[in-house]
Amino acid sequence: MNRKYRKTIIAGNWKMNLLASQVKLFAESLKTLVPKAKWCETVVCVPYVMIPAALKAFKDSRVAVGAENVNENPKGAYTGEVSTAMLTDIGAKYVIIGHSERRQYYGETDFSVNAKLKAALEAGLSPILCVGESLQQREMDVTNEFITYQVKAALADIPVEKIRRIVIAYEPIWAIGTGKTATSDQAEEVCGEIRALIRKLYGARVARAVSILYGGSMNEKNAAELLSKPDIDGGLIGGASLVPEKFAAIINAANQDGE
């Protein structure tokens, strides 16, 4: 982490778990476990139906609420979809875009990810852009080439003045929900390559300001080691974000070097 230049962010991705009726108890438990003066930038990205409950439960804390996906179109005949305006209207601040599960199960492409990023930025949301390689790609030693393509495609035609609002999450697909984790050195290497690419595309000042998270099974046991790396600015947390004690431990690990 490098707090001098950029935010430390711990974001939970609840996926399709918990219920709206359980959010209040979760929030109350979490708030008792994290000292008020010690919150880093903390986000919970929840299913659409839970957003109002999450906003209410966290209204008196330093926890922002986000969505797990969004449609790139402003409105129209897109049954079952949710627009950026709908999210901002109810008070969501963040949105996850391009998660590997969306790409794998719902056919999202680098082109649709780019369109969603543009829509989110236009609406004033802070997108969390997910990128990551498969186990096969890592074994073929093409990780950096693949990540470079994903990032460049996602950021195509996005102007420099909007880049600082984008959070990038490196999530190796082989480590999501598997219990496997990239070593801290492996994670730092890729996050460093992403920052180098941002520097090449937008300049050193912008690259220093962009928060890059690690999201492959970060948990309460490995968070401190991962977060000790200079180019890892936080985590996008899956399973551990569903348990207040585990999520709080990660938040506290992110604060170990100061306020």
C-alpha positions as a Markdown table, in Angstrom:
| # | Residue | x | y | z |
|---|---|---|---|---|
| 1 | Met | 0.0 | 0.0 | 0.0 |
| 2 | Asn | 1.1 | 3.6 | -0.6 |
| 3 | Arg | -1.3 | 5.9 | 1.3 |
| 4 | Lys | 0.7 | 9.0 | 0.2 |
| 5 | Tyr | -0.6 | 8.8 | -3.3 |
| 6 | Arg | -3.8 | 6.7 | -3.3 |
| 7 | Lys | -6.6 | 5.3 | -1.3 |
| 8 | Thr | -6.5 | 2.0 | 0.5 |
| 9 | Ile | -9.8 | 0.2 | -0.3 |
| 10 | Ile | -11.3 | -2.9 | 1.1 |
| 11 | Ala | -14.4 | -3.9 | -0.9 |
| 12 | Gly | -16.7 | -6.8 | -0.1 |
| 13 | Asn | -18.4 | -8.7 | -3.0 |
| 14 | Trp | -21.3 | -10.6 | -1.5 |
| 15 | Lys | -22.3 | -12.2 | -4.8 |
| 16 | Met | -25.6 | -14.1 | -4.4 |
| 17 | Asn | -25.5 | -14.6 | -0.7 |
| 18 | Leu | -27.3 | -13.4 | 2.5 |
| 19 | Leu | -30.7 | -11.8 | 2.6 |
| 20 | Ala | -31.8 | -8.2 | 3.0 |
| 21 | Ser | -33.2 | -9.1 | 6.4 |
| 22 | Gln | -29.7 | -10.1 | 7.5 |
| 23 | Val | -27.9 | -6.9 | 6.5 |
| 24 | Lys | -28.7 | -4.9 | 9.7 |
| 25 | Leu | -27.2 | -7.6 | 12.0 |
| 26 | Phe | -24.2 | -7.9 | 9.8 |
| 27 | Ala | -23.6 | -4.1 | 9.8 |
| 28 | Glu | -24.1 | -3.9 | 13.6 |
| 29 | Ser | -21.6 | -6.7 | 14.1 |
| 30 | Leu | -19.0 | -5.2 | 11.7 |
| 31 | Lys | -19.2 | -1.7 | 13.3 |
| 32 | Thr | -18.4 | -3.1 | 16.7 |
| 33 | Leu | -15.3 | -4.8 | 15.4 |
| 34 | Val | -13.6 | -1.9 | 13.7 |
| 35 | Pro | -12.6 | 1.2 | 15.7 |
| 36 | Lys | -14.3 | 4.3 | 14.4 |
| 37 | Ala | -11.1 | 6.1 | 13.7 |
| 38 | Lys | -9.6 | 3.1 | 11.8 |
| 39 | Trp | -11.9 | 2.7 | 8.8 |
| 40 | Cys | -10.0 | 2.7 | 5.5 |
| 41 | Glu | -12.1 | 3.2 | 2.4 |
| 42 | Thr | -14.6 | 0.4 | 2.9 |
| 43 | Val | -17.2 | -0.8 | 0.4 |
| 44 | Val | -19.9 | -3.5 | 0.4 |
| 45 | Cys | -21.1 | -4.5 | -3.0 |
| 46 | Val | -24.4 | -6.4 | -2.7 |
| 47 | Pro | -27.2 | -7.8 | -4.8 |
| 48 | Tyr | -29.6 | -5.1 | -6.1 |
| 49 | Val | -32.4 | -6.0 | -3.7 |
| 50 | Met | -30.1 | -5.5 | -0.7 |
| 51 | Ile | -28.8 | -2.0 | -1.6 |
| 52 | Pro | -31.6 | -0.1 | 0.2 |
| 53 | Ala | -31.1 | -2.2 | 3.4 |
| 54 | Ala | -27.3 | -1.8 | 3.2 |
| 55 | Leu | -27.5 | 1.9 | 2.8 |
| 56 | Lys | -29.8 | 2.2 | 5.8 |
| 57 | Ala | -27.7 | -0.2 | 7.9 |
| 58 | Phe | -24.4 | 1.6 | 7.1 |
| 59 | Lys | -25.7 | 5.2 | 7.0 |
| 60 | Asp | -23.9 | 6.2 | 10.3 |
| 61 | Ser | -20.6 | 4.6 | 9.3 |
| 62 | Arg | -17.8 | 5.1 | 6.8 |
| 63 | Val | -18.9 | 2.2 | 4.6 |
| 64 | Ala | -20.0 | 2.9 | 1.1 |
| 65 | Val | -22.5 | 0.7 | -0.8 |
| 66 | Gly | -22.1 | -0.6 | -4.3 |
| 67 | Ala | -23.7 | -2.9 | -6.8 |
| 68 | Glu | -22.3 | -6.1 | -8.3 |
| 69 | Asn | -23.2 | -5.3 | -11.9 |
| 70 | Val | -24.9 | -2.7 | -14.1 |
| 71 | Asn | -26.3 | -2.4 | -17.6 |
| 72 | Glu | -24.5 | -0.1 | -20.1 |
| 73 | Asn | -27.8 | 1.3 | -21.5 |
| 74 | Pro | -29.5 | 4.3 | -19.9 |
| 75 | Lys | -32.9 | 2.8 | -20.1 |
| 76 | Gly | -35.1 | 0.6 | -22.4 |
| 77 | Ala | -36.5 | -2.8 | -23.0 |
| 78 | Tyr | -33.9 | -4.8 | -21.1 |
| 79 | Thr | -36.0 | -7.0 | -18.8 |
| 80 | Gly | -34.3 | -7.8 | -15.5 |
| 81 | Glu | -31.5 | -5.2 | -16.0 |
| 82 | Val | -30.6 | -2.2 | -13.8 |
| 83 | Ser | -29.2 | 1.1 | -15.1 |
| 84 | Thr | -26.6 | 3.5 | -13.7 |
| 85 | Ala | -29.3 | 6.1 | -13.1 |
| 86 | Met | -31.2 | 3.5 | -11.0 |
| 87 | Leu | -28.2 | 2.9 | -8.9 |
| 88 | Thr | -27.3 | 6.6 | -8.3 |
| 89 | Asp | -30.9 | 7.4 | -7.6 |
| 90 | Ile | -31.0 | 5.1 | -4.6 |
| 91 | Gly | -27.5 | 6.2 | -3.4 |
| 92 | Ala | -25.1 | 3.5 | -4.6 |
| 93 | Lys | -21.5 | 4.8 | -4.9 |
| 94 | Tyr | -19.6 | 1.9 | -6.4 |
| 95 | Val | -20.2 | -0.8 | -9.0 |
| 96 | Ile | -18.2 | -4.0 | -9.9 |
| 97 | Ile | -17.7 | -4.3 | -13.6 |
| 98 | Gly | -16.3 | -7.3 | -15.5 |
| 99 | His | -16.1 | -9.8 | -12.8 |
| 100 | Ser | -14.9 | -13.2 | -14.1 |
| 101 | Glu | -18.2 | -14.8 | -13.1 |
| 102 | Arg | -20.1 | -12.3 | -15.3 |
| 103 | Arg | -17.7 | -13.0 | -18.1 |
| 104 | Gln | -17.9 | -16.7 | -17.7 |
| 105 | Tyr | -21.6 | -17.3 | -17.0 |
| 106 | Tyr | -23.2 | -14.3 | -18.7 |
| 107 | Gly | -21.1 | -13.8 | -21.8 |
| 108 | Glu | -19.7 | -10.4 | -20.9 |
| 109 | Thr | -16.9 | -9.4 | -23.2 |
| 110 | Asp | -14.1 | -6.8 | -23.1 |
| 111 | Phe | -16.2 | -4.6 | -25.3 |
| 112 | Ser | -19.3 | -4.8 | -23.0 |
| 113 | Val | -17.0 | -4.1 | -20.0 |
| 114 | Asn | -15.7 | -1.0 | -21.8 |
| 115 | Ala | -19.3 | 0.2 | -22.4 |
| 116 | Lys | -20.3 | -0.4 | -18.8 |
| 117 | Leu | -17.2 | 1.5 | -17.5 |
| 118 | Lys | -18.1 | 4.5 | -19.7 |
| 119 | Ala | -21.7 | 4.4 | -18.5 |
| 120 | Ala | -20.7 | 4.1 | -14.8 |
| 121 | Leu | -18.3 | 7.0 | -15.1 |
| 122 | Glu | -20.8 | 9.2 | -16.9 |
| 123 | Ala | -23.3 | 8.6 | -14.1 |
| 124 | Gly | -20.7 | 9.5 | -11.4 |
| 125 | Leu | -20.3 | 6.0 | -10.0 |
| 126 | Ser | -16.9 | 4.6 | -9.0 |
| 127 | Pro | -16.3 | 1.4 | -11.0 |
| 128 | Ile | -14.3 | -1.5 | -9.7 |
| 129 | Leu | -12.9 | -3.0 | -12.9 |
| 130 | Cys | -12.0 | -6.7 | -12.6 |
| 131 | Val | -9.3 | -8.4 | -14.6 |
| 132 | Gly | -7.6 | -11.8 | -14.3 |
| 133 | Glu | -6.1 | -14.8 | -16.0 |
| 134 | Ser | -7.1 | -18.4 | -16.0 |
| 135 | Leu | -4.8 | -21.2 | -14.6 |
| 136 | Gln | -4.1 | -22.3 | -18.2 |
| 137 | Gln | -3.0 | -18.8 | -19.2 |
| 138 | Arg | -0.7 | -18.6 | -16.1 |
| 139 | Glu | 0.8 | -22.0 | -16.9 |
| 140 | Met | 1.4 | -20.9 | -20.5 |
| 141 | Asp | 3.3 | -17.8 | -19.1 |
| 142 | Val | 1.0 | -15.3 | -20.8 |
| 143 | Thr | -0.4 | -13.7 | -17.7 |
| 144 | Asn | 1.0 | -10.2 | -18.3 |
| 145 | Glu | 0.1 | -10.2 | -22.0 |
| 146 | Phe | -3.5 | -11.2 | -21.2 |
| 147 | Ile | -3.9 | -8.7 | -18.4 |
| 148 | Thr | -2.5 | -6.0 | -20.5 |
| 149 | Tyr | -5.0 | -6.7 | -23.2 |
| 150 | Gln | -7.9 | -6.8 | -20.7 |
| 151 | Val | -6.9 | -3.5 | -19.2 |
| 152 | Lys | -6.3 | -1.7 | -22.5 |
| 153 | Ala | -9.6 | -3.0 | -23.9 |
| 154 | Ala | -11.5 | -1.9 | -20.8 |
| 155 | Leu | -10.0 | 1.6 | -20.8 |
| 156 | Ala | -10.3 | 2.2 | -24.6 |
| 157 | Asp | -11.4 | 5.8 | -25.2 |
| 158 | Ile | -11.7 | 6.7 | -21.5 |
| 159 | Pro | -10.1 | 10.1 | -21.0 |
| 160 | Val | -7.4 | 10.8 | -18.5 |
| 161 | Glu | -9.6 | 13.0 | -16.3 |
| 162 | Lys | -11.8 | 10.0 | -15.5 |
| 163 | Ile | -9.2 | 7.3 | -14.9 |
| 164 | Arg | -8.6 | 8.3 | -11.3 |
| 165 | Arg | -12.2 | 7.3 | -10.4 |
| 166 | Ile | -11.6 | 3.7 | -11.6 |
| 167 | Val | -10.5 | 1.1 | -9.1 |
| 168 | Ile | -8.8 | -1.9 | -10.7 |
| 169 | Ala | -9.1 | -5.3 | -9.1 |
| 170 | Tyr | -6.6 | -8.1 | -10.1 |
| 171 | Glu | -8.4 | -11.4 | -9.6 |
| 172 | Pro | -6.7 | -14.4 | -10.9 |
| 173 | Ile | -9.6 | -16.7 | -12.0 |
| 174 | Trp | -7.8 | -19.8 | -10.6 |
| 175 | Ala | -7.8 | -18.2 | -7.1 |
| 176 | Ile | -11.4 | -17.0 | -6.9 |
| 177 | Gly | -13.4 | -19.0 | -4.4 |
| 178 | Thr | -11.0 | -21.9 | -4.6 |
| 179 | Gly | -9.0 | -21.3 | -1.4 |
| 180 | Lys | -5.9 | -20.9 | -3.6 |
| 181 | Thr | -4.2 | -17.6 | -3.5 |
| 182 | Ala | -1.4 | -16.1 | -5.5 |
| 183 | Thr | 1.7 | -15.6 | -3.4 |
| 184 | Ser | 2.2 | -12.0 | -2.3 |
| 185 | Asp | 5.1 | -11.8 | -4.8 |
| 186 | Gln | 2.9 | -13.1 | -7.7 |
| 187 | Ala | 0.1 | -10.7 | -6.9 |
| 188 | Glu | 2.5 | -7.8 | -6.5 |
| 189 | Glu | 4.1 | -8.6 | -9.9 |
| 190 | Val | 0.8 | -8.4 | -11.8 |
| 191 | Cys | -0.4 | -5.3 | -9.9 |
| 192 | Gly | 2.9 | -3.7 | -10.6 |
| 193 | Glu | 2.5 | -4.5 | -14.3 |
| 194 | Ile | -1.0 | -3.0 | -14.3 |
| 195 | Arg | 0.4 | 0.2 | -12.8 |
| 196 | Ala | 3.2 | 0.3 | -15.3 |
| 197 | Leu | 0.6 | 0.0 | -18.1 |
| 198 | Ile | -1.5 | 2.9 | -16.6 |
| 199 | Arg | 1.7 | 4.9 | -16.5 |
| 200 | Lys | 2.4 | 4.2 | -20.1 |
| 201 | Leu | -1.2 | 5.1 | -21.1 |
| 202 | Tyr | -1.9 | 8.0 | -18.9 |
| 203 | Gly | 1.4 | 9.2 | -17.3 |
| 204 | Ala | 3.1 | 8.7 | -13.9 |
| 205 | Arg | 1.0 | 11.0 | -11.9 |
| 206 | Val | -2.2 | 9.2 | -12.8 |
| 207 | Ala | -0.6 | 5.8 | -12.3 |
| 208 | Arg | 0.4 | 6.8 | -8.8 |
| 209 | Ala | -3.2 | 7.8 | -8.0 |
| 210 | Val | -5.0 | 4.6 | -9.2 |
| 211 | Ser | -5.9 | 2.1 | -6.5 |
| 212 | Ile | -5.2 | -1.5 | -7.5 |
| 213 | Leu | -6.8 | -4.2 | -5.4 |
| 214 | Tyr | -6.0 | -7.9 | -5.1 |
| 215 | Gly | -9.0 | -10.2 | -5.2 |
| 216 | Gly | -8.1 | -13.9 | -5.3 |
| 217 | Ser | -9.2 | -15.4 | -2.0 |
| 218 | Met | -7.8 | -12.7 | 0.2 |
| 219 | Asn | -8.8 | -13.5 | 3.8 |
| 220 | Glu | -8.1 | -12.6 | 7.4 |
| 221 | Lys | -5.0 | -14.8 | 7.4 |
| 222 | Asn | -3.1 | -13.6 | 4.3 |
| 223 | Ala | -4.4 | -10.0 | 4.1 |
| 224 | Ala | -1.5 | -8.4 | 6.0 |
| 225 | Glu | 1.2 | -10.0 | 3.8 |
| 226 | Leu | -0.6 | -9.1 | 0.6 |
| 227 | Leu | -1.3 | -5.6 | 1.7 |
| 228 | Ser | 2.4 | -5.1 | 2.7 |
| 229 | Lys | 3.3 | -4.9 | -1.0 |
| 230 | Pro | 3.6 | -1.4 | -2.5 |
| 231 | Asp | 1.4 | -1.9 | -5.5 |
| 232 | Ile | -1.5 | -3.7 | -3.7 |
| 233 | Asp | -3.8 | -1.0 | -2.4 |
| 234 | Gly | -6.5 | -3.2 | -0.9 |
| 235 | Gly | -8.7 | -6.2 | -1.6 |
| 236 | Leu | -11.9 | -7.2 | -3.4 |
| 237 | Ile | -13.1 | -9.8 | -0.9 |
| 238 | Gly | -15.5 | -12.6 | -1.6 |
| 239 | Gly | -16.3 | -15.3 | 1.0 |
| 240 | Ala | -14.5 | -13.5 | 3.9 |
| 241 | Ser | -16.7 | -10.4 | 3.4 |
| 242 | Leu | -19.8 | -12.4 | 4.4 |
| 243 | Val | -18.5 | -13.0 | 8.0 |
| 244 | Pro | -18.2 | -9.8 | 10.1 |
| 245 | Glu | -15.2 | -11.1 | 12.1 |
| 246 | Lys | -13.2 | -12.0 | 9.0 |
| 247 | Phe | -14.1 | -8.9 | 7.1 |
| 248 | Ala | -13.2 | -6.7 | 10.1 |
| 249 | Ala | -9.8 | -8.5 | 10.4 |
| 250 | Ile | -9.0 | -7.6 | 6.8 |
| 251 | Ile | -10.1 | -4.0 | 7.3 |
| 252 | Asn | -7.9 | -3.8 | 10.4 |
| 253 | Ala | -5.0 | -5.4 | 8.5 |
| 254 | Ala | -5.3 | -2.6 | 5.9 |
| 255 | Asn | -4.9 | 0.0 | 8.7 |
| 256 | Gln | -1.9 | -1.6 | 10.3 |
| 257 | Asp | 0.5 | 1.1 | 9.0 |
| 258 | Gly | -1.4 | 4.1 | 10.2 |
| 259 | Glu | -4.7 | 6.0 | 9.8 |
